[in-house]
Amino acid sequence: GTETTWRSDFLIEHRFAPLETIFPTSMAVRNAQWKYIKSLQPSGVFEELYNLAQDPFEINSVVSVPANADVLNQLRTRLTELQSE
């Protein structure tokens, strides 16, 4: 009898098995338009951002485009929120 709301984004985590760690080596948050990926690499943290409406095959990361700074910060925050749930 009550209406259910659907989630608007979700968390993706990947653990690289040979490292035998409980911590994800990459994590992402995806919504209808954007996908933000954060990877932990030996050289440091690597970030990617894709506008799925314009680039559905995730070919060109737009993480360094200044016009996307607000979206990037929102998705960074959302990733942290989802990981803590």
MORABEL-V237950 format. One record per pair of residues at least 6 apart in sequence whose ideal C-beta (glycine too) atoms are under 7 Angstrom apart, sorted by the first residue. I is the first residue (numbers start at 1). J is the second residue. D is the distance in whole Angstrom. If there is no record, write none. Layout:
BEGIN
i->I j->J d->D
i->I j->J d->D
END
This chain:
BEGIN
i->8 j->31 d->6
i->9 j->29 d->6
i->9 j->30 d->6
i->9 j->31 d->4
i->9 j->78 d->6
i->10 j->30 d->6
i->11 j->27 d->7
i->11 j->29 d->6
i->11 j->82 d->4
i->11 j->83 d->7
i->12 j->27 d->7
i->12 j->28 d->4
i->12 j->30 d->7
i->13 j->24 d->4
i->13 j->27 d->5
i->14 j->24 d->6
i->14 j->25 d->6
i->14 j->26 d->5
i->15 j->21 d->7
i->15 j->24 d->5
i->15 j->25 d->6
i->16 j->25 d->4
i->19 j->25 d->6
i->25 j->39 d->7
i->25 j->40 d->5
i->26 j->37 d->6
i->26 j->38 d->7
i->26 j->39 d->4
i->26 j->40 d->7
i->27 j->38 d->5
i->27 j->79 d->6
i->27 j->83 d->7
i->28 j->35 d->6
i->28 j->36 d->6
i->28 j->37 d->4
i->29 j->36 d->5
i->29 j->75 d->5
i->29 j->78 d->5
i->29 j->79 d->4
i->29 j->82 d->6
i->33 j->51 d->7
i->33 j->52 d->6
i->33 j->53 d->5
i->34 j->49 d->7
i->34 j->50 d->7
i->34 j->51 d->6
i->34 j->52 d->6
i->34 j->71 d->6
i->34 j->75 d->6
i->35 j->50 d->5
i->35 j->52 d->6
i->35 j->58 d->7
i->36 j->49 d->5
i->36 j->72 d->7
i->36 j->75 d->4
i->36 j->76 d->7
i->36 j->79 d->6
i->37 j->47 d->7
i->37 j->48 d->4
i->38 j->45 d->6
i->38 j->47 d->6
i->38 j->79 d->7
i->39 j->46 d->4
i->47 j->63 d->5
i->48 j->61 d->4
i->48 j->63 d->6
i->49 j->61 d->6
i->49 j->62 d->5
i->49 j->63 d->4
i->49 j->68 d->6
i->49 j->72 d->6
i->50 j->58 d->5
i->50 j->61 d->6
i->50 j->62 d->7
i->51 j->62 d->6
i->62 j->68 d->5
i->63 j->72 d->6
END
